[in-house]
Amino acid sequence: MHLILLGPPGAGKGTQAQRVAERYDIPQISTGDILRGAVKEGTALGRKAVSFMDAGQLVPDDLMLDLVRERLGRDDCSEGFILDGFPRTVPQAEGLEKVLTDLGESVNHVLSMKVDSELLVKRLTARRVCPDCGRGYNLQTQPPNKEGICDACGASLIQRSDDVEKTIRNRLKVYENQTAPLEGFYRGKGLLHLIDGVGTIGEVFERMVAGLDALNSNGEL
Ligand code: AMP
């Protein structure tokens, strides 16, 4: 099961990819999480990526492809994976095809989550995350039990540095200009499935699973 989850920032890709990964027992590969880890650790990749991330811009394709080539070559990807936040440009999608061909694999399906942009801005400004365990919250729809504290591990929640309105609007523009064309790229290959991303986390997840199970029962996964 080699899946790609597309969708603008705030569509819920991370949340849904995590659930899909658990359900089908495949790793979730979030390039945003990998980059944030690299920035936190101060690695060479992190030092190169941080200024792009804080401006809401994309990290250059060659860096992203090196990162993904290394990650997909690990043993835990042998039965499949769900990519969340990659590819984000047509050259990344083309590079991914080459990486997978070298591994004797190919993408099976691309799920694209659709959410209206004003709702995305609302969701992203209300988003908080746990810097220790990575759990996500939304101050309006999914607040922690105790204000500012992670329910799972007790750490103090933070707002991502790119979740401020100016950067959010920039990220949405970047998505429209550079990532949305991937829908056409994958539609042309017959791999694209649109998913309505509006609703509760559980409702959206049920839609995704219904779609994936239908593909599975057709022998397409
Ligand atoms: P995300 O957590 O997926 O929203 O990613 C956060 C930031 O990491 C993005 O705004 C980009 O700066 C960077 N990033 C993550 N994935 C990619 C990618 N595939 N290509 C370029 N930049 C990326």
Residues whose N, C-alpha, C, O or C-beta is under 5 A from the ligand:
A	BS01	AMP	P9 T31 G32 D33 L35 F52 M53 G56 Q57 L58 V59 M64 G85 F86 P87 R88
